[in-house]
Amino acid sequence: METTKNKQITALVLGIVSVVLPNISSAIGNSIDTTTSEGTLGFLIFSIIISLAALIVGIIGIIKSSAVRKEAREAGEKNILATIGLVASIVGTVYAAIAFVACGLCGACAVCALAAAAS
């Protein structure tokens, strides 16, 4: 039972992190002053980086969870944590992909608006 437990916990943590990271980005973004162009661009860059990080962590979580589920099944152990990690990683990856695209589109609009305001 103990042979895959730590790996399953790692897979679960990766799934949880992939779900939580985009939420942290929006929470921090609410505290940034976006009334200036520096604040707006800083927030956009921060949001895109965090969303990309969540996307990468989610993909790693899917790969790790799948491998650990197979390993636990072959060892005859329960794989509940790995299954929960897989589901959380899938949800986090989809959520991060949506946030990444949305932040990219919002960033493009903000850059256009800043360019129009500057001229």
C-alpha positions in Angstrom: 0.0 0.0 0.0 2.8 2.4 0.8 4.6 1.9 -2.5 2.4 4.3 -4.5 0.9 6.4 -1.8 3.4 9.2 -2.0 3.1 9.3 -5.8 -0.6 9.4 -5.6 -0.4 12.3 -3.2 1.9 14.1 -5.6 -0.6 13.6 -8.4 -3.4 14.9 -6.2 -1.4 18.0 -5.3 -0.6 18.7 -8.9 -4.3 18.6 -9.7 -5.2 20.9 -6.9 -2.5 23.4 -7.8 -3.7 23.4 -11.4 -7.2 24.4 -10.2 -6.0 26.9 -7.6 -3.4 28.9 -9.7 -5.9 30.7 -12.0 -7.9 31.7 -9.0 -4.9 33.2 -7.3 -4.2 35.2 -10.4 -7.6 36.7 -10.4 -7.5 37.4 -6.6 -4.2 39.2 -6.9 -5.4 41.0 -10.0 -8.2 42.5 -8.1 -5.7 44.2 -5.8 -3.7 45.7 -8.7 -4.4 49.3 -9.7 -5.5 48.9 -13.4 -6.3 52.6 -13.8 -2.8 53.2 -15.2 -1.3 51.6 -18.3 1.5 50.1 -16.2 -0.9 48.4 -13.9 -3.0 47.1 -16.7 -0.1 45.6 -18.6 1.5 44.3 -15.4 -1.8 42.5 -14.5 -2.2 41.1 -18.0 1.4 39.7 -18.1 1.0 38.3 -14.6 -2.3 36.6 -15.5 -1.0 35.1 -18.7 2.1 33.7 -16.9 0.0 32.2 -14.1 -2.5 30.7 -16.5 0.3 29.2 -18.6 1.9 27.8 -15.4 -1.4 26.3 -14.3 -1.8 24.8 -17.8 1.7 23.2 -17.6 1.1 21.9 -14.0 -2.3 20.4 -15.1 -0.7 18.6 -18.0 2.0 17.2 -15.8 -0.7 16.2 -13.3 -2.6 14.3 -16.0 0.5 12.4 -17.0 1.6 11.7 -13.5 -1.9 10.6 -12.3 -2.4 8.3 -15.2 1.0 6.6 -14.6 0.4 6.3 -10.9 -3.1 4.8 -11.4 -1.7 2.2 -13.7 1.1 1.4 -11.3 -1.3 1.1 -8.3 -3.6 -1.1 -10.3 -0.7 -3.4 -11.2 0.4 -3.6 -7.6 -3.2 -4.3 -6.4 -3.5 -1.2 -4.4 -6.3 1.4 -4.2 -5.9 4.3 -6.5 -8.4 6.7 -5.2 -6.1 9.6 -4.7 -4.6 9.2 -8.2 -8.1 9.2 -9.6 -9.1 12.3 -7.8 -5.8 13.9 -8.9 -6.6 12.9 -12.5 -10.0 14.5 -12.4 -8.7 17.7 -10.7 -5.8 17.9 -13.3 -8.3 17.6 -16.1 -10.6 20.3 -14.6 -7.6 22.5 -13.8 -6.1 22.1 -17.3 -9.4 23.1 -19.0 -9.9 26.0 -16.6 -6.4 27.2 -17.2 -6.7 26.9 -20.9 -9.9 29.0 -20.8 -8.2 31.6 -18.6 -5.1 31.6 -20.8 -7.2 32.3 -23.9 -9.4 34.9 -22.1 -6.4 36.7 -20.7 -4.8 36.7 -24.1 -7.9 38.2 -25.8 -8.3 40.7 -23.0 -4.6 41.6 -23.3 -5.0 42.2 -27.0 -8.0 44.5 -26.4 -6.2 46.4 -23.7 -3.1 46.9 -25.8 -5.3 48.2 -28.6 -7.1 50.6 -26.2 -3.8 51.8 -24.8 -2.4 52.4 -28.3 -5.6 54.3 -29.3 -5.5 56.4 -26.1 -1.8 57.3 -26.7 -2.3 58.6 -30.2 
